[in-house]
């Protein structure tokens, strides 16, 4: 499956609904590979398995906010 998409003034790219439904993810790891980008879907917290299952009781947004508070302002 492929599609031609365009980025907006902030660099955001919208994925077609068919791709979003197939990938079933709202979070992606983006990797630059030469002249192109790779998107890898990330699982949600609720899908963690193994020894970490049940240990995290926060939403992604809350975890991101906490992480931003821990990063020194000069490091951004």
mmJSON file of the N, C-alpha and C atoms, coordinates in Angstrom:
{"data_MODEL":{"atom_site":{
"group_PDB":["ATOM","ATOM","ATOM","ATOM","ATOM","ATOM","ATOM","ATOM","ATOM","ATOM","ATOM","ATOM","ATOM","ATOM","ATOM","ATOM","ATOM","ATOM","ATOM","ATOM","ATOM","ATOM","ATOM","ATOM","ATOM","ATOM","ATOM","ATOM","ATOM","ATOM","ATOM","ATOM","ATOM","ATOM","ATOM","ATOM","ATOM","ATOM","ATOM","ATOM","ATOM","ATOM","ATOM","ATOM","ATOM","ATOM","ATOM","ATOM","ATOM","ATOM","ATOM","ATOM","ATOM","ATOM","ATOM","ATOM","ATOM","ATOM","ATOM","ATOM","ATOM","ATOM","ATOM","ATOM","ATOM","ATOM","ATOM","ATOM","ATOM","ATOM","ATOM","ATOM","ATOM","ATOM","ATOM","ATOM","ATOM","ATOM","ATOM","ATOM","ATOM","ATOM","ATOM","ATOM","ATOM","ATOM","ATOM","ATOM","ATOM","ATOM","ATOM","ATOM","ATOM","ATOM","ATOM","ATOM","ATOM","ATOM","ATOM","ATOM","ATOM","ATOM","ATOM","ATOM","ATOM","ATOM","ATOM","ATOM","ATOM","ATOM","ATOM","ATOM","ATOM","ATOM","ATOM","ATOM","ATOM","ATOM","ATOM","ATOM","ATOM","ATOM","ATOM","ATOM","ATOM","ATOM","ATOM","ATOM","ATOM","ATOM","ATOM","ATOM","ATOM","ATOM","ATOM","ATOM","ATOM","ATOM","ATOM","ATOM","ATOM","ATOM","ATOM","ATOM","ATOM","ATOM","ATOM","ATOM","ATOM","ATOM","ATOM","ATOM","ATOM","ATOM","ATOM","ATOM","ATOM","ATOM","ATOM","ATOM","ATOM","ATOM","ATOM","ATOM","ATOM","ATOM","ATOM","ATOM","ATOM","ATOM","ATOM","ATOM","ATOM","ATOM","ATOM","ATOM","ATOM","ATOM","ATOM","ATOM","ATOM","ATOM","ATOM","ATOM","ATOM","ATOM","ATOM","ATOM","ATOM","ATOM","ATOM","ATOM","ATOM","ATOM","ATOM","ATOM","ATOM","ATOM","ATOM","ATOM","ATOM","ATOM","ATOM","ATOM","ATOM","ATOM","ATOM","ATOM","ATOM","ATOM","ATOM","ATOM","ATOM","ATOM","ATOM","ATOM","ATOM","ATOM","ATOM","ATOM","ATOM","ATOM","ATOM","ATOM","ATOM","ATOM","ATOM","ATOM"],
"id":[1,2,3,4,5,6,7,8,9,10,11,12,13,14,15,16,17,18,19,20,21,22,23,24,25,26,27,28,29,30,31,32,33,34,35,36,37,38,39,40,41,42,43,44,45,46,47,48,49,50,51,52,53,54,55,56,57,58,59,60,61,62,63,64,65,66,67,68,69,70,71,72,73,74,75,76,77,78,79,80,81,82,83,84,85,86,87,88,89,90,91,92,93,94,95,96,97,98,99,100,101,102,103,104,105,106,107,108,109,110,111,112,113,114,115,116,117,118,119,120,121,122,123,124,125,126,127,128,129,130,131,132,133,134,135,136,137,138,139,140,141,142,143,144,145,146,147,148,149,150,151,152,153,154,155,156,157,158,159,160,161,162,163,164,165,166,167,168,169,170,171,172,173,174,175,176,177,178,179,180,181,182,183,184,185,186,187,188,189,190,191,192,193,194,195,196,197,198,199,200,201,202,203,204,205,206,207,208,209,210,211,212,213,214,215,216,217,218,219,220,221,222,223,224,225,226,227,228],
"type_symbol":["N","C","C","N","C","C","N","C","C","N","C","C","N","C","C","N","C","C","N","C","C","N","C","C","N","C","C","N","C","C","N","C","C","N","C","C","N","C","C","N","C","C","N","C","C","N","C","C","N","C","C","N","C","C","N","C","C","N","C","C","N","C","C","N","C","C","N","C","C","N","C","C","N","C","C","N","C","C","N","C","C","N","C","C","N","C","C","N","C","C","N","C","C","N","C","C","N","C","C","N","C","C","N","C","C","N","C","C","N","C","C","N","C","C","N","C","C","N","C","C","N","C","C","N","C","C","N","C","C","N","C","C","N","C","C","N","C","C","N","C","C","N","C","C","N","C","C","N","C","C","N","C","C","N","C","C","N","C","C","N","C","C","N","C","C","N","C","C","N","C","C","N","C","C","N","C","C","N","C","C","N","C","C","N","C","C","N","C","C","N","C","C","N","C","C","N","C","C","N","C","C","N","C","C","N","C","C","N","C","C","N","C","C","N","C","C","N","C","C","N","C","C","N","C","C","N","C","C"],
"label_atom_id":["N","CA","C","N","CA","C","N","CA","C","N","CA","C","N","CA","C","N","CA","C","N","CA","C","N","CA","C","N","CA","C","N","CA","C","N","CA","C","N","CA","C","N","CA","C","N","CA","C","N","CA","C","N","CA","C","N","CA","C","N","CA","C","N","CA","C","N","CA","C","N","CA","C","N","CA","C","N","CA","C","N","CA","C","N","CA","C","N","CA","C","N","CA","C","N","CA","C","N","CA","C","N","CA","C","N","CA","C","N","CA","C","N","CA","C","N","CA","C","N","CA","C","N","CA","C","N","CA","C","N","CA","C","N","CA","C","N","CA","C","N","CA","C","N","CA","C","N","CA","C","N","CA","C","N","CA","C","N","CA","C","N","CA","C","N","CA","C","N","CA","C","N","CA","C","N","CA","C","N","CA","C","N","CA","C","N","CA","C","N","CA","C","N","CA","C","N","CA","C","N","CA","C","N","CA","C","N","CA","C","N","CA","C","N","CA","C","N","CA","C","N","CA","C","N","CA","C","N","CA","C","N","CA","C","N","CA","C","N","CA","C","N","CA","C","N","CA","C","N","CA","C","N","CA","C","N","CA","C","N","CA","C","N","CA","C"],
"label_alt_id":[null,null,null,null,null,null,null,null,null,null,null,null,null,null,null,null,null,null,null,null,null,null,null,null,null,null,null,null,null,null,null,null,null,null,null,null,null,null,null,null,null,null,null,null,null,null,null,null,null,null,null,null,null,null,null,null,null,null,null,null,null,null,null,null,null,null,null,null,null,null,null,null,null,null,null,null,null,null,null,null,null,null,null,null,null,null,null,null,null,null,null,null,null,null,null,null,null,null,null,null,null,null,null,null,null,null,null,null,null,null,null,null,null,null,null,null,null,null,null,null,null,null,null,null,null,null,null,null,null,null,null,null,null,null,null,null,null,null,null,null,null,null,null,null,null,null,null,null,null,null,null,null,null,null,null,null,null,null,null,null,null,null,null,null,null,null,null,null,null,null,null,null,null,null,null,null,null,null,null,null,null,null,null,null,null,null,null,null,null,null,null,null,null,null,null,null,null,null,null,null,null,null,null,null,null,null,null,null,null,null,null,null,null,null,null,null,null,null,null,null,null,null,null,null,null,null,null,null],
"label_comp_id":["UNK","UNK","UNK","UNK","UNK","UNK","UNK","UNK","UNK","UNK","UNK","UNK","UNK","UNK","UNK","UNK","UNK","UNK","UNK","UNK","UNK","UNK","UNK","UNK","UNK","UNK","UNK","UNK","UNK","UNK","UNK","UNK","UNK","UNK","UNK","UNK","UNK","UNK","UNK","UNK","UNK","UNK","UNK","UNK","UNK","UNK","UNK","UNK","UNK","UNK","UNK","UNK","UNK","UNK","UNK","UNK","UNK","UNK","UNK","UNK","UNK","UNK","UNK","UNK","UNK","UNK","UNK","UNK","UNK","UNK","UNK","UNK","UNK","UNK","UNK","UNK","UNK","UNK","UNK","UNK","UNK","UNK","UNK","UNK","UNK","UNK","UNK","UNK","UNK","UNK","UNK","UNK","UNK","UNK","UNK","UNK","UNK","UNK","UNK","UNK","UNK","UNK","UNK","UNK","UNK","UNK","UNK","UNK","UNK","UNK","UNK","UNK","UNK","UNK","UNK","UNK","UNK","UNK","UNK","UNK","UNK","UNK","UNK","UNK","UNK","UNK","UNK","UNK","UNK","UNK","UNK","UNK","UNK","UNK","UNK","UNK","UNK","UNK","UNK","UNK","UNK","UNK","UNK","UNK","UNK","UNK","UNK","UNK","UNK","UNK","UNK","UNK","UNK","UNK","UNK","UNK","UNK","UNK","UNK","UNK","UNK","UNK","UNK","UNK","UNK","UNK","UNK","UNK","UNK","UNK","UNK","UNK","UNK","UNK","UNK","UNK","UNK","UNK","UNK","UNK","UNK","UNK","UNK","UNK","UNK","UNK","UNK","UNK","UNK","UNK","UNK","UNK","UNK","UNK","UNK","UNK","UNK","UNK","UNK","UNK","UNK","UNK","UNK","UNK","UNK","UNK","UNK","UNK","UNK","UNK","UNK","UNK","UNK","UNK","UNK","UNK","UNK","UNK","UNK","UNK","UNK","UNK","UNK","UNK","UNK","UNK","UNK","UNK"],
"label_asym_id":["A","A","A","A","A","A","A","A","A","A","A","A","A","A","A","A","A","A","A","A","A","A","A","A","A","A","A","A","A","A","A","A","A","A","A","A","A","A","A","A","A","A","A","A","A","A","A","A","A","A","A","A","A","A","A","A","A","A","A","A","A","A","A","A","A","A","A","A","A","A","A","A","A","A","A","A","A","A","A","A","A","A","A","A","A","A","A","A","A","A","A","A","A","A","A","A","A","A","A","A","A","A","A","A","A","A","A","A","A","A","A","A","A","A","A","A","A","A","A","A","A","A","A","A","A","A","A","A","A","A","A","A","A","A","A","A","A","A","A","A","A","A","A","A","A","A","A","A","A","A","A","A","A","A","A","A","A","A","A","A","A","A","A","A","A","A","A","A","A","A","A","A","A","A","A","A","A","A","A","A","A","A","A","A","A","A","A","A","A","A","A","A","A","A","A","A","A","A","A","A","A","A","A","A","A","A","A","A","A","A","A","A","A","A","A","A","A","A","A","A","A","A","A","A","A","A","A","A"],
"label_entity_id":["1","1","1","1","1","1","1","1","1","1","1","1","1","1","1","1","1","1","1","1","1","1","1","1","1","1","1","1","1","1","1","1","1","1","1","1","1","1","1","1","1","1","1","1","1","1","1","1","1","1","1","1","1","1","1","1","1","1","1","1","1","1","1","1","1","1","1","1","1","1","1","1","1","1","1","1","1","1","1","1","1","1","1","1","1","1","1","1","1","1","1","1","1","1","1","1","1","1","1","1","1","1","1","1","1","1","1","1","1","1","1","1","1","1","1","1","1","1","1","1","1","1","1","1","1","1","1","1","1","1","1","1","1","1","1","1","1","1","1","1","1","1","1","1","1","1","1","1","1","1","1","1","1","1","1","1","1","1","1","1","1","1","1","1","1","1","1","1","1","1","1","1","1","1","1","1","1","1","1","1","1","1","1","1","1","1","1","1","1","1","1","1","1","1","1","1","1","1","1","1","1","1","1","1","1","1","1","1","1","1","1","1","1","1","1","1","1","1","1","1","1","1","1","1","1","1","1","1"],
"label_seq_id":[1,1,1,2,2,2,3,3,3,4,4,4,5,5,5,6,6,6,7,7,7,8,8,8,9,9,9,10,10,10,11,11,11,12,12,12,13,13,13,14,14,14,15,15,15,16,16,16,17,17,17,18,18,18,19,19,19,20,20,20,21,21,21,22,22,22,23,23,23,24,24,24,25,25,25,26,26,26,27,27,27,28,28,28,29,29,29,30,30,30,31,31,31,32,32,32,33,33,33,34,34,34,35,35,35,36,36,36,37,37,37,38,38,38,39,39,39,40,40,40,41,41,41,42,42,42,43,43,43,44,44,44,45,45,45,46,46,46,47,47,47,48,48,48,49,49,49,50,50,50,51,51,51,52,52,52,53,53,53,54,54,54,55,55,55,56,56,56,57,57,57,58,58,58,59,59,59,60,60,60,61,61,61,62,62,62,63,63,63,64,64,64,65,65,65,66,66,66,67,67,67,68,68,68,69,69,69,70,70,70,71,71,71,72,72,72,73,73,73,74,74,74,75,75,75,76,76,76],
"pdbx_PDB_ins_code":[null,null,null,null,null,null,null,null,null,null,null,null,null,null,null,null,null,null,null,null,null,null,null,null,null,null,null,null,null,null,null,null,null,null,null,null,null,null,null,null,null,null,null,null,null,null,null,null,null,null,null,null,null,null,null,null,null,null,null,null,null,null,null,null,null,null,null,null,null,null,null,null,null,null,null,null,null,null,null,null,null,null,null,null,null,null,null,null,null,null,null,null,null,null,null,null,null,null,null,null,null,null,null,null,null,null,null,null,null,null,null,null,null,null,null,null,null,null,null,null,null,null,null,null,null,null,null,null,null,null,null,null,null,null,null,null,null,null,null,null,null,null,null,null,null,null,null,null,null,null,null,null,null,null,null,null,null,null,null,null,null,null,null,null,null,null,null,null,null,null,null,null,null,null,null,null,null,null,null,null,null,null,null,null,null,null,null,null,null,null,null,null,null,null,null,null,null,null,null,null,null,null,null,null,null,null,null,null,null,null,null,null,null,null,null,null,null,null,null,null,null,null,null,null,null,null,null,null],
"Cartn_x":[0.844,0.0,0.899,0.595,1.363,0.424,0.884,0.09,1.028,0.592,1.323,0.681,1.485,0.99,1.843,1.377,2.081,2.202,3.304,3.463,2.927,2.448,1.96,3.1,2.786,3.829,4.59,4.03,4.718,5.414,5.391,6.056,5.209,3.946,3.066,2.61,2.532,2.063,0.839,-0.224,-1.432,-1.41,-1.636,-1.689,-3.123,-3.29,-4.636,-5.314,-6.631,-7.384,-7.158,-6.98,-6.743,-5.471,-4.432,-3.167,-3.324,-4.011,-4.211,-4.978,-5.995,-6.778,-5.943,-5.106,-4.283,-3.225,-2.599,-1.518,-2.027,-3.239,-3.86,-2.976,-2.297,-1.419,-1.493,-1.337,-1.277,0.128,1.019,2.395,3.349,4.362,5.308,6.732,7.655,9.073,9.446,10.038,10.445,11.961,12.435,13.871,14.239,15.249,15.746,16.748,16.499,17.377,17.777,18.909,19.347,18.37,17.76,16.825,15.368,15.086,13.692,13.478,12.22,11.843,11.16,11.394,10.68,9.795,8.58,7.664,7.424,7.633,7.38,6.339,5.181,4.152,4.635,4.253,4.588,3.334,3.497,2.354,1.984,0.736,0.277,0.698,0.644,1.023,0.21,-1.074,-1.949,-1.563,-0.695,-0.292,1.063,1.676,2.958,2.794,3.768,3.707,4.941,4.964,6.125,6.229,7.442,7.663,7.178,6.9,6.46,4.936,4.23,2.763,2.19,1.324,0.663,1.449,2.685,3.51,3.274,2.847,2.657,1.163,0.763,-0.654,-0.939,-0.128,-0.294,-0.562,-1.139,-1.33,-0.025,0.149,1.353,1.566,0.495,0.623,1.16,0.682,1.176,2.656,3.052,4.464,5.334,4.838,5.591,5.755,4.685,4.759,5.798,5.802,6.781,8.197,8.368,9.7,10.197,9.303,9.7,10.111,9.464,9.828,11.219,11.623,12.917,14.075,13.803,14.865,15.239,16.526,16.949,16.587,16.192,15.746,16.817,18.072,19.14,19.337,18.783,18.978,17.968,16.978,15.933,16.335],
"Cartn_y":[-1.16,0.0,1.236,2.189,3.429,4.593,5.787,6.986,8.175,9.195,10.456,11.392,11.898,12.806,14.064,15.091,16.37,16.817,17.442,17.959,19.389,19.778,21.144,22.048,23.304,24.284,23.896,23.012,22.552,21.215,20.697,19.435,18.207,18.391,17.264,16.604,15.285,14.498,13.72,13.791,13.033,11.718,10.642,9.328,9.05,8.46,8.114,7.155,7.238,6.449,4.95,4.479,3.051,2.59,3.428,3.085,3.141,4.17,4.287,3.093,2.671,1.507,0.236,0.074,-1.126,-1.16,-0.017,0.028,0.04,0.52,0.539,1.19,2.267,2.962,4.462,5.245,6.698,7.213,6.337,6.728,5.927,6.623,5.99,6.424,5.538,5.881,6.257,7.442,7.908,7.816,7.164,6.993,7.523,8.397,8.894,7.885,7.413,6.461,7.075,7.749,8.42,9.512,9.365,10.371,10.029,9.053,8.722,8.471,8.403,8.174,6.827,6.184,4.962,5.254,4.757,4.876,3.482,3.349,2.081,2.316,1.645,1.846,1.404,2.166,1.829,1.335,0.35,-0.196,0.725,0.673,1.447,0.785,1.545,1.028,-0.203,-0.166,-1.275,-2.58,-2.501,-3.694,-4.242,-3.62,-4.112,-5.515,-6.331,-7.713,-8.022,-9.177,-9.62,-8.952,-8.732,-8.245,-6.822,-6.04,-4.656,-4.514,-5.564,-5.492,-5.151,-4.16,-3.782,-2.827,-2.506,-1.618,-0.144,0.169,1.555,1.844,2.86,3.188,4.607,5.13,6.495,6.464,7.536,7.707,8.226,8.014,8.485,9.977,10.761,12.212,12.604,11.924,12.206,11.871,10.748,10.348,11.346,11.84,12.832,14.122,14.558,15.777,15.621,14.473,14.222,14.202,13.604,13.54,14.936,15.79,17.16,17.944,17.699,18.379,17.959,16.735,16.215,16.639,17.043,17.437,18.884,19.161,20.558,21.402,22.637,23.515,23.715,23.713,23.891,22.679,21.518,20.295,20.148,21.015,20.87,21.452],
"Cartn_z":[0.0,0.0,0.0,-0.84,-0.871,-1.169,-0.864,-1.092,-1.217,-1.917,-1.993,-0.979,-0.045,0.986,0.978,1.652,1.686,3.136,3.477,4.833,4.886,6.085,6.25,6.693,7.025,7.382,8.644,9.47,10.675,10.468,9.253,8.951,9.23,9.569,9.865,8.575,8.624,7.488,7.942,7.166,7.473,6.715,7.441,6.814,6.364,5.186,4.726,5.705,5.784,6.747,6.574,5.359,5.133,5.838,5.784,6.441,7.958,8.462,9.903,10.44,9.727,10.171,10.157,9.142,9.044,10.147,10.438,11.42,12.856,13.084,14.409,15.467,15.105,16.04,15.781,16.847,16.707,16.981,17.408,17.736,16.861,16.344,15.441,15.779,15.571,15.62,14.192,14.013,12.691,12.6,11.552,11.346,9.967,9.911,8.628,8.082,6.883,6.198,4.863,4.863,3.638,3.248,2.077,1.562,1.84,2.724,2.994,4.477,4.881,6.28,6.42,7.562,7.917,9.117,9.084,10.214,10.777,12.084,12.762,13.837,13.768,14.784,16.157,17.178,18.56,19.258,20.107,20.834,21.981,22.371,23.511,24.81,25.887,27.202,27.551,27.188,27.551,26.862,25.83,25.108,25.566,26.564,27.047,27.619,27.404,27.872,28.709,29.257,30.013,31.36,31.815,33.177,33.399,32.335,32.489,32.499,32.141,32.078,33.451,33.485,34.721,35.605,35.235,36.054,35.748,34.533,34.136,34.115,34.883,34.995,34.52,33.602,33.097,31.604,31.107,29.672,29.072,27.749,27.065,27.282,27.194,27.313,28.686,29.734,31.086,31.203,30.622,30.666,29.899,28.756,27.986,28.776,29.448,30.26,31.362,32.03,33.098,32.536,31.359,30.738,30.389,29.876,29.529,30.769,31.887,33.131,33.604,33.27,33.728,32.836,31.598,30.666,30.941,31.137,31.337,30.125,30.339,29.245,28.191,28.53,27.563,26.658,27.022,26.255,25.13,25.057,24.038,22.735],
"occupancy":[1.0,1.0,1.0,1.0,1.0,1.0,1.0,1.0,1.0,1.0,1.0,1.0,1.0,1.0,1.0,1.0,1.0,1.0,1.0,1.0,1.0,1.0,1.0,1.0,1.0,1.0,1.0,1.0,1.0,1.0,1.0,1.0,1.0,1.0,1.0,1.0,1.0,1.0,1.0,1.0,1.0,1.0,1.0,1.0,1.0,1.0,1.0,1.0,1.0,1.0,1.0,1.0,1.0,1.0,1.0,1.0,1.0,1.0,1.0,1.0,1.0,1.0,1.0,1.0,1.0,1.0,1.0,1.0,1.0,1.0,1.0,1.0,1.0,1.0,1.0,1.0,1.0,1.0,1.0,1.0,1.0,1.0,1.0,1.0,1.0,1.0,1.0,1.0,1.0,1.0,1.0,1.0,1.0,1.0,1.0,1.0,1.0,1.0,1.0,1.0,1.0,1.0,1.0,1.0,1.0,1.0,1.0,1.0,1.0,1.0,1.0,1.0,1.0,1.0,1.0,1.0,1.0,1.0,1.0,1.0,1.0,1.0,1.0,1.0,1.0,1.0,1.0,1.0,1.0,1.0,1.0,1.0,1.0,1.0,1.0,1.0,1.0,1.0,1.0,1.0,1.0,1.0,1.0,1.0,1.0,1.0,1.0,1.0,1.0,1.0,1.0,1.0,1.0,1.0,1.0,1.0,1.0,1.0,1.0,1.0,1.0,1.0,1.0,1.0,1.0,1.0,1.0,1.0,1.0,1.0,1.0,1.0,1.0,1.0,1.0,1.0,1.0,1.0,1.0,1.0,1.0,1.0,1.0,1.0,1.0,1.0,1.0,1.0,1.0,1.0,1.0,1.0,1.0,1.0,1.0,1.0,1.0,1.0,1.0,1.0,1.0,1.0,1.0,1.0,1.0,1.0,1.0,1.0,1.0,1.0,1.0,1.0,1.0,1.0,1.0,1.0,1.0,1.0,1.0,1.0,1.0,1.0,1.0,1.0,1.0,1.0,1.0,1.0],
"B_iso_or_equiv":[0.0,0.0,0.0,0.0,0.0,0.0,0.0,0.0,0.0,0.0,0.0,0.0,0.0,0.0,0.0,0.0,0.0,0.0,0.0,0.0,0.0,0.0,0.0,0.0,0.0,0.0,0.0,0.0,0.0,0.0,0.0,0.0,0.0,0.0,0.0,0.0,0.0,0.0,0.0,0.0,0.0,0.0,0.0,0.0,0.0,0.0,0.0,0.0,0.0,0.0,0.0,0.0,0.0,0.0,0.0,0.0,0.0,0.0,0.0,0.0,0.0,0.0,0.0,0.0,0.0,0.0,0.0,0.0,0.0,0.0,0.0,0.0,0.0,0.0,0.0,0.0,0.0,0.0,0.0,0.0,0.0,0.0,0.0,0.0,0.0,0.0,0.0,0.0,0.0,0.0,0.0,0.0,0.0,0.0,0.0,0.0,0.0,0.0,0.0,0.0,0.0,0.0,0.0,0.0,0.0,0.0,0.0,0.0,0.0,0.0,0.0,0.0,0.0,0.0,0.0,0.0,0.0,0.0,0.0,0.0,0.0,0.0,0.0,0.0,0.0,0.0,0.0,0.0,0.0,0.0,0.0,0.0,0.0,0.0,0.0,0.0,0.0,0.0,0.0,0.0,0.0,0.0,0.0,0.0,0.0,0.0,0.0,0.0,0.0,0.0,0.0,0.0,0.0,0.0,0.0,0.0,0.0,0.0,0.0,0.0,0.0,0.0,0.0,0.0,0.0,0.0,0.0,0.0,0.0,0.0,0.0,0.0,0.0,0.0,0.0,0.0,0.0,0.0,0.0,0.0,0.0,0.0,0.0,0.0,0.0,0.0,0.0,0.0,0.0,0.0,0.0,0.0,0.0,0.0,0.0,0.0,0.0,0.0,0.0,0.0,0.0,0.0,0.0,0.0,0.0,0.0,0.0,0.0,0.0,0.0,0.0,0.0,0.0,0.0,0.0,0.0,0.0,0.0,0.0,0.0,0.0,0.0,0.0,0.0,0.0,0.0,0.0,0.0],
"pdbx_formal_charge":[null,null,null,null,null,null,null,null,null,null,null,null,null,null,null,null,null,null,null,null,null,null,null,null,null,null,null,null,null,null,null,null,null,null,null,null,null,null,null,null,null,null,null,null,null,null,null,null,null,null,null,null,null,null,null,null,null,null,null,null,null,null,null,null,null,null,null,null,null,null,null,null,null,null,null,null,null,null,null,null,null,null,null,null,null,null,null,null,null,null,null,null,null,null,null,null,null,null,null,null,null,null,null,null,null,null,null,null,null,null,null,null,null,null,null,null,null,null,null,null,null,null,null,null,null,null,null,null,null,null,null,null,null,null,null,null,null,null,null,null,null,null,null,null,null,null,null,null,null,null,null,null,null,null,null,null,null,null,null,null,null,null,null,null,null,null,null,null,null,null,null,null,null,null,null,null,null,null,null,null,null,null,null,null,null,null,null,null,null,null,null,null,null,null,null,null,null,null,null,null,null,null,null,null,null,null,null,null,null,null,null,null,null,null,null,null,null,null,null,null,null,null,null,null,null,null,null,null],
"auth_seq_id":[1,1,1,2,2,2,3,3,3,4,4,4,5,5,5,6,6,6,7,7,7,8,8,8,9,9,9,10,10,10,11,11,11,12,12,12,13,13,13,14,14,14,15,15,15,16,16,16,17,17,17,18,18,18,19,19,19,20,20,20,21,21,21,22,22,22,23,23,23,24,24,24,25,25,25,26,26,26,27,27,27,28,28,28,29,29,29,30,30,30,31,31,31,32,32,32,33,33,33,34,34,34,35,35,35,36,36,36,37,37,37,38,38,38,39,39,39,40,40,40,41,41,41,42,42,42,43,43,43,44,44,44,45,45,45,46,46,46,47,47,47,48,48,48,49,49,49,50,50,50,51,51,51,52,52,52,53,53,53,54,54,54,55,55,55,56,56,56,57,57,57,58,58,58,59,59,59,60,60,60,61,61,61,62,62,62,63,63,63,64,64,64,65,65,65,66,66,66,67,67,67,68,68,68,69,69,69,70,70,70,71,71,71,72,72,72,73,73,73,74,74,74,75,75,75,76,76,76],
"auth_comp_id":["UNK","UNK","UNK","UNK","UNK","UNK","UNK","UNK","UNK","UNK","UNK","UNK","UNK","UNK","UNK","UNK","UNK","UNK","UNK","UNK","UNK","UNK","UNK","UNK","UNK","UNK","UNK","UNK","UNK","UNK","UNK","UNK","UNK","UNK","UNK","UNK","UNK","UNK","UNK","UNK","UNK","UNK","UNK","UNK","UNK","UNK","UNK","UNK","UNK","UNK","UNK","UNK","UNK","UNK","UNK","UNK","UNK","UNK","UNK","UNK","UNK","UNK","UNK","UNK","UNK","UNK","UNK","UNK","UNK","UNK","UNK","UNK","UNK","UNK","UNK","UNK","UNK","UNK","UNK","UNK","UNK","UNK","UNK","UNK","UNK","UNK","UNK","UNK","UNK","UNK","UNK","UNK","UNK","UNK","UNK","UNK","UNK","UNK","UNK","UNK","UNK","UNK","UNK","UNK","UNK","UNK","UNK","UNK","UNK","UNK","UNK","UNK","UNK","UNK","UNK","UNK","UNK","UNK","UNK","UNK","UNK","UNK","UNK","UNK","UNK","UNK","UNK","UNK","UNK","UNK","UNK","UNK","UNK","UNK","UNK","UNK","UNK","UNK","UNK","UNK","UNK","UNK","UNK","UNK","UNK","UNK","UNK","UNK","UNK","UNK","UNK","UNK","UNK","UNK","UNK","UNK","UNK","UNK","UNK","UNK","UNK","UNK","UNK","UNK","UNK","UNK","UNK","UNK","UNK","UNK","UNK","UNK","UNK","UNK","UNK","UNK","UNK","UNK","UNK","UNK","UNK","UNK","UNK","UNK","UNK","UNK","UNK","UNK","UNK","UNK","UNK","UNK","UNK","UNK","UNK","UNK","UNK","UNK","UNK","UNK","UNK","UNK","UNK","UNK","UNK","UNK","UNK","UNK","UNK","UNK","UNK","UNK","UNK","UNK","UNK","UNK","UNK","UNK","UNK","UNK","UNK","UNK","UNK","UNK","UNK","UNK","UNK","UNK"],
"auth_asym_id":["A","A","A","A","A","A","A","A","A","A","A","A","A","A","A","A","A","A","A","A","A","A","A","A","A","A","A","A","A","A","A","A","A","A","A","A","A","A","A","A","A","A","A","A","A","A","A","A","A","A","A","A","A","A","A","A","A","A","A","A","A","A","A","A","A","A","A","A","A","A","A","A","A","A","A","A","A","A","A","A","A","A","A","A","A","A","A","A","A","A","A","A","A","A","A","A","A","A","A","A","A","A","A","A","A","A","A","A","A","A","A","A","A","A","A","A","A","A","A","A","A","A","A","A","A","A","A","A","A","A","A","A","A","A","A","A","A","A","A","A","A","A","A","A","A","A","A","A","A","A","A","A","A","A","A","A","A","A","A","A","A","A","A","A","A","A","A","A","A","A","A","A","A","A","A","A","A","A","A","A","A","A","A","A","A","A","A","A","A","A","A","A","A","A","A","A","A","A","A","A","A","A","A","A","A","A","A","A","A","A","A","A","A","A","A","A","A","A","A","A","A","A","A","A","A","A","A","A"],
"auth_atom_id":["N","CA","C","N","CA","C","N","CA","C","N","CA","C","N","CA","C","N","CA","C","N","CA","C","N","CA","C","N","CA","C","N","CA","C","N","CA","C","N","CA","C","N","CA","C","N","CA","C","N","CA","C","N","CA","C","N","CA","C","N","CA","C","N","CA","C","N","CA","C","N","CA","C","N","CA","C","N","CA","C","N","CA","C","N","CA","C","N","CA","C","N","CA","C","N","CA","C","N","CA","C","N","CA","C","N","CA","C","N","CA","C","N","CA","C","N","CA","C","N","CA","C","N","CA","C","N","CA","C","N","CA","C","N","CA","C","N","CA","C","N","CA","C","N","CA","C","N","CA","C","N","CA","C","N","CA","C","N","CA","C","N","CA","C","N","CA","C","N","CA","C","N","CA","C","N","CA","C","N","CA","C","N","CA","C","N","CA","C","N","CA","C","N","CA","C","N","CA","C","N","CA","C","N","CA","C","N","CA","C","N","CA","C","N","CA","C","N","CA","C","N","CA","C","N","CA","C","N","CA","C","N","CA","C","N","CA","C","N","CA","C","N","CA","C","N","CA","C","N","CA","C","N","CA","C","N","CA","C","N","CA","C","N","CA","C"],
"pdbx_PDB_model_num":[1,1,1,1,1,1,1,1,1,1,1,1,1,1,1,1,1,1,1,1,1,1,1,1,1,1,1,1,1,1,1,1,1,1,1,1,1,1,1,1,1,1,1,1,1,1,1,1,1,1,1,1,1,1,1,1,1,1,1,1,1,1,1,1,1,1,1,1,1,1,1,1,1,1,1,1,1,1,1,1,1,1,1,1,1,1,1,1,1,1,1,1,1,1,1,1,1,1,1,1,1,1,1,1,1,1,1,1,1,1,1,1,1,1,1,1,1,1,1,1,1,1,1,1,1,1,1,1,1,1,1,1,1,1,1,1,1,1,1,1,1,1,1,1,1,1,1,1,1,1,1,1,1,1,1,1,1,1,1,1,1,1,1,1,1,1,1,1,1,1,1,1,1,1,1,1,1,1,1,1,1,1,1,1,1,1,1,1,1,1,1,1,1,1,1,1,1,1,1,1,1,1,1,1,1,1,1,1,1,1,1,1,1,1,1,1,1,1,1,1,1,1,1,1,1,1,1,1]
}}}
